[in-house]
Amino acid sequence: MSPQQPTPPSSAPTPVAEQARAWIAWLASGAADDPVRMQAFEYWLAEPGHRRAFEYERQLWRSMGPRPPVAAPVEVHAPRRRRRLRVGVAAAAVLALAWSAPEAWLQLRSDHRTGTATETVALPDGSRAVLDADSAIAIRFDGRRRQVDLLRGRAWFEVAPDPQRRFLVNAQGGVVEDISTAFVVDSGPAAVEATVEQGRVRVAAHEDGGWTYLQAGQRATYAPGGRVERGPDMALDRIAPWRQGELLLDAVDVRDAVARIGRYRTGPTFVRGDVSRLPAVSAAFHIDRPEQALDALAGTAGLRVTRLPLGVAIVRPAAAPTPD
């Protein structure tokens, strides 16, 4: 059974529904990388009644399984803007649109998404999930098993017992299965990490692969197509501190540290230049003050932050590294 059946919009005219289906076809085609067309989609979505129609058609699309045939989206003309834009605004707009293009495809696939704050989600079986900022899940429960697809970011799960149905978290081709526990799954750019807070889980890098069993305080990682590797044990009070509004960095490389802070910002954050020679970062920040955290990181790690309109932040080394 799907998490919820979509409710038809009461007053959505047929042309709006057709437009919604055309946009879904374009987004699902994998070609949603045109900033101009993406901006047209955002304008269309902001019109009264359009978002509800889009969400209804999106739920139907997901419930039917196969992607719809690719159709040309309805031409939508954006409001006229001034012909001459300041260079900073134009550059920021290009970066912001390029950053947001994958978001529309993610919106099609997910049941729950977070922006710059954490969110607690009640699952249909009585289990509970807490999503960190910039995270997304899709819920696929039926009479045989309970499956959550972690599409982005990380989530903490507290699982309600159900001996008749397995509870699985799928991430990047691998699976984390609950045995009796509360645990965290973090889908990073290079690997997936599972950490157990209570009870036990088992982890496999492939659905039909060999299992690695973990208990409280233990963690393991796997890369797509790789194998599960055990990591150092972790103190229970350091597991998922973002649930309490804290970001703890423990010997994290600078690029990763910027990315972790960036998930709590309202605009995109980019790293430019070679930061690989900068020392690893160990620090603690409050996730509700990401701009202050980014400035503090820059001051201690030797970075310079340039802020542009639309919330764009560009982080560079403060000075070129000295040659050996």
C-alpha positions as a printed Julia matrix, in Angstrom:
324×3 Matrix{Float64}:
   0.0     0.0     0.0
   1.33    3.4    -0.92
   1.7     5.99    1.86
  -1.36    7.9     0.75
  -3.74    8.06   -2.19
  -3.64   11.37   -4.06
  -6.71   13.56   -3.77
  -7.94   15.0    -7.09
  -7.83   18.81   -7.22
 -11.4    19.99   -7.0
 -11.14   22.79   -9.52
  -8.15   21.97  -11.72
  -9.23   22.46  -15.34
  -8.17   19.89  -17.91
  -5.59   22.18  -19.59
  -3.74   22.57  -16.27
  -3.67   18.8   -15.78
  -2.32   18.36  -19.31
   0.34   20.97  -18.66
   1.28   19.21  -15.42
   1.66   15.89  -17.27
   3.8    17.58  -19.94
   6.11   19.05  -17.3
   6.34   15.65  -15.56
   7.28   13.99  -18.83
  10.04   16.54  -19.38
  11.35   16.26  -15.83
  11.3    12.46  -15.94
  13.11   12.4   -19.3
  16.39   13.31  -17.61
  16.77   16.38  -19.82
  15.84   18.92  -17.15
  19.08   20.83  -17.38
  17.96   23.87  -19.38
  18.01   26.87  -16.98
  15.58   28.9   -19.12
  13.04   26.1   -19.32
  13.53   25.32  -15.63
  12.73   28.94  -14.82
   9.6    28.68  -16.98
   8.58   25.61  -14.98
   9.03   27.51  -11.72
   6.84   30.35  -13.04
   4.17   27.85  -14.1
   4.28   26.08  -10.73
   3.74   29.37   -8.88
   0.41   30.04  -10.62
  -2.75   29.46   -8.5
  -3.85   25.84   -8.55
  -0.86   24.62  -10.55
   1.16   23.14   -7.67
  -1.81   21.08   -6.46
  -2.47   19.77   -9.96
   1.22   18.97  -10.35
   1.34   17.04   -7.05
  -1.78   15.07   -7.99
  -0.36   14.09  -11.39
   3.02   13.32   -9.78
   1.39   10.84   -7.38
  -0.43    9.18  -10.25
   2.81    8.99  -12.21
   4.61    7.32   -9.3
   1.78    4.85   -8.65
   1.72    3.7   -12.29
   5.42    2.81  -12.33
   6.65    3.4   -15.92
   7.68    6.89  -16.88
   5.27    8.77  -19.14
   6.2     9.3   -22.8
   8.37   12.34  -23.26
   6.3    15.31  -24.37
   7.24   18.85  -25.15
   6.33   21.08  -22.22
   3.8    23.84  -22.69
   5.44   27.08  -23.61
   5.21   29.47  -20.67
   6.4    33.02  -21.07
   8.21   34.47  -18.07
   7.4    38.03  -17.05
   9.48   40.66  -18.79
  12.6    41.63  -16.95
  15.02   44.44  -17.41
  17.35   43.76  -20.29
  20.39   44.91  -18.44
  21.22   42.99  -15.29
  24.17   43.51  -13.09
  26.89   40.94  -13.71
  26.73   39.65  -10.13
  22.97   39.06  -10.31
  23.24   37.31  -13.68
  26.05   35.05  -12.5
  24.17   34.22   -9.32
  21.02   33.4   -11.28
  22.88   31.0   -13.57
  24.45   29.24  -10.58
  21.18   29.09   -8.67
  19.27   27.67  -11.63
  21.95   25.08  -12.4
  21.86   24.08   -8.74
  18.06   23.77   -8.7
  17.63   21.75  -11.9
  18.1    18.33  -10.22
  15.64   19.38   -7.51
  12.66   19.06   -9.83
  13.52   15.45  -10.68
  13.95   14.72   -6.98
  10.55   16.27   -6.3
   8.94   13.76   -8.66
  10.42   10.78   -6.87
  10.16   11.72   -3.19
   7.32   11.55   -0.67
   9.09   13.72    1.91
  11.81   16.34    1.32
  13.49   18.8     3.63
  14.89   22.22    2.86
  17.27   23.87    5.31
  15.8    22.35    8.49
  15.28   18.89    9.95
  11.85   17.27    9.89
  10.18   14.41   11.79
   8.06   12.1     9.62
   5.5     9.61   10.96
   5.64    6.53    8.73
   2.47    4.55    7.91
   3.37    1.61   10.21
   3.97    3.74   13.31
   7.72    3.99   12.77
   9.4     7.38   12.9
  11.99    9.01   10.68
  13.89   12.23   11.3
  15.3    13.73    8.1
  18.27   16.05    8.19
  18.25   19.17    6.03
  18.56   18.63    2.27
  17.28   15.05    2.48
  14.55   13.11    0.7
  12.81    9.74    1.07
  10.25    7.71   -0.87
   8.01    5.29    1.04
   7.05    1.93   -0.51
   5.09   -0.15    2.0
   3.01   -3.21    1.09
   1.78   -6.36    2.8
   5.15   -8.07    2.49
   7.75   -5.49    3.41
   8.31   -1.9     4.46
  10.8    -0.15    2.19
  12.12    3.39    2.43
  14.29    4.73   -0.39
  16.78    7.3     0.86
  17.09    9.45   -2.25
  19.34   12.1    -0.74
  20.93   13.12    2.53
  20.51   11.27    5.78
  17.78   10.07    8.07
  17.41    8.54   11.52
  14.86    5.74   11.9
  13.04    4.39   14.93
  11.27    1.25   13.73
   7.96   -0.09   15.02
   8.06   -3.9    15.46
   6.25   -5.94   12.79
   7.35   -9.6    12.56
   5.41  -10.08    9.34
   7.12   -7.31    7.35
  10.8    -6.51    6.96
  11.91   -2.88    7.29
  14.49   -1.92    4.65
  16.26    1.32    3.78
  17.59    1.36    0.22
  20.38    3.78   -0.66
  22.61    3.83   -3.75
  21.92    0.2    -4.64
  22.58   -1.2    -1.16
  20.26   -1.97    1.71
  20.15   -1.5     5.48
  17.68   -3.84    7.19
  16.31   -3.29   10.65
  16.41   -6.15   13.13
  15.26   -4.3    16.29
  16.7    -0.86   16.44
  17.1     2.87   15.94
  19.71    3.75   13.34
  21.01    6.38   10.92
  21.63    6.05    7.18
  23.72    8.74    5.5
  23.81    8.75    1.7
  26.91   10.77    0.86
  28.39   11.68   -2.52
  30.91    8.83   -2.42
  29.45    6.24   -0.03
  26.58    5.27    2.25
  27.15    5.01    6.0
  24.92    3.18    8.5
  25.29    3.76   12.25
  23.34    1.95   14.96
  22.05    3.79   18.02
  19.97    0.97   19.51
  19.53   -2.73   18.76
  20.91   -4.26   15.56
  20.85   -3.89   11.79
  22.4    -5.72    8.89
  23.92   -4.02    5.85
  24.58   -5.22    2.3
  26.12   -3.31   -0.58
  23.75   -5.16   -2.95
  20.26   -6.49   -2.32
  21.48  -10.02   -2.95
  24.9    -9.48   -1.34
  26.39  -10.82    1.88
  25.27   -9.24    5.15
  27.34   -7.37    7.71
  25.72   -7.21   11.17
  26.0    -4.14   13.38
  24.94   -3.4    16.93
  24.72   -0.24   19.04
  27.67    2.11   18.5
  28.9     0.3    15.39
  28.92    1.63   11.84
  29.76    0.52    8.32
  30.05    2.08    4.89
  29.7     0.91    1.3
  30.25    2.55   -2.06
  27.96    1.86   -5.02
  29.05   -1.41   -6.57
  31.58   -2.02   -3.78
  31.48   -3.95   -0.53
  30.62   -3.2     3.08
  33.48   -2.05    5.3
  33.31   -1.63    9.06
  34.27    1.76   10.44
  35.43    2.81   13.91
  32.84    2.54   16.65
  31.06    5.74   17.68
  29.94    7.03   21.07
  26.15    6.87   21.28
  25.84   10.55   22.22
  27.61   11.54   18.97
  25.18    9.73   16.68
  23.04   12.1    14.58
  23.64   15.25   16.66
  21.79   17.25   14.0
  18.57   16.04   15.63
  19.48   18.32   18.54
  20.54   21.18   16.26
  24.29   20.53   16.32
  26.78   19.88   13.56
  29.9    18.07   14.76
  32.92   17.87   12.46
  35.61   15.42   13.45
  38.73   15.59   11.24
  36.64   16.33    8.13
  38.27   17.57    4.93
  37.47   21.17    4.04
  35.36   20.47    0.97
  33.18   18.07    2.95
  32.93   20.54    5.85
  31.65   23.25    3.48
  29.12   20.84    2.01
  27.85   19.84    5.45
  27.3    23.46    6.44
  25.85   24.26    3.02
  22.93   21.89    3.46
  21.5    24.27    6.08
  21.82   27.4     3.92
  18.91   28.77    1.91
  21.02   29.18   -1.25
  23.62   27.04   -3.06
  27.21   26.83   -1.81
  30.08   26.22   -4.23
  33.75   25.45   -3.59
  36.19   26.85   -6.11
  39.93   26.28   -6.2
  42.11   23.58   -4.68
  41.31   23.05   -1.0
  42.84   19.57   -0.8
  46.0    20.83    0.93
  44.16   22.6     3.72
  44.16   20.77    7.07
  41.17   18.71    8.19
  38.55   20.46   10.28
  37.31   19.58   13.77
  34.6    21.91   15.07
  31.05   22.21   16.38
  28.4    24.53   14.94
  24.72   25.33   15.43
  22.76   24.34   12.34
  20.25   27.16   12.82
  23.04   29.72   12.18
  24.62   28.43    8.97
  26.0    31.79    7.78
  27.82   32.26   11.06
  29.09   28.69   10.83
  30.37   29.23    7.29
  32.21   32.4     8.33
  33.7    30.65   11.37
  34.88   27.77    9.19
  36.43   30.22    6.73
  38.27   32.02    9.52
  39.78   28.84   10.96
  40.4    26.85    7.76
  41.95   29.57    5.59
  39.02   30.24    3.27
  37.37   33.27    1.71
  33.59   33.47    1.25
  32.05   35.56   -1.53
  28.29   36.04   -1.24
  26.21   36.82   -4.33
  22.51   37.59   -4.75
  19.92   34.8    -4.49
  21.8    33.26   -1.55
  24.74   32.0    -3.61
  28.0    31.58   -1.68
  31.36   30.83   -3.32
  34.12   29.5    -1.08
  37.76   29.69   -2.13
  41.15   29.3    -0.47
  42.11   32.63    1.11
  45.56   32.39   -0.47
  47.24   30.07   -2.92
  49.11   27.25   -1.17
  52.87   27.68   -0.95
  54.71   25.33   -3.4
  56.74   22.57   -1.8
